[in-house]
Amino acid sequence: MFERKKLPLNIVGTEVPK
């Protein structure tokens, strides 16, 4: 869980390149 709440992919908890 990263502090990237801006992305909806945050739910997956995967390493998003963005």
Secondary structure, 3 states (H helix, E strand, C coil): CCCCCCCHHHHCCCCCCC
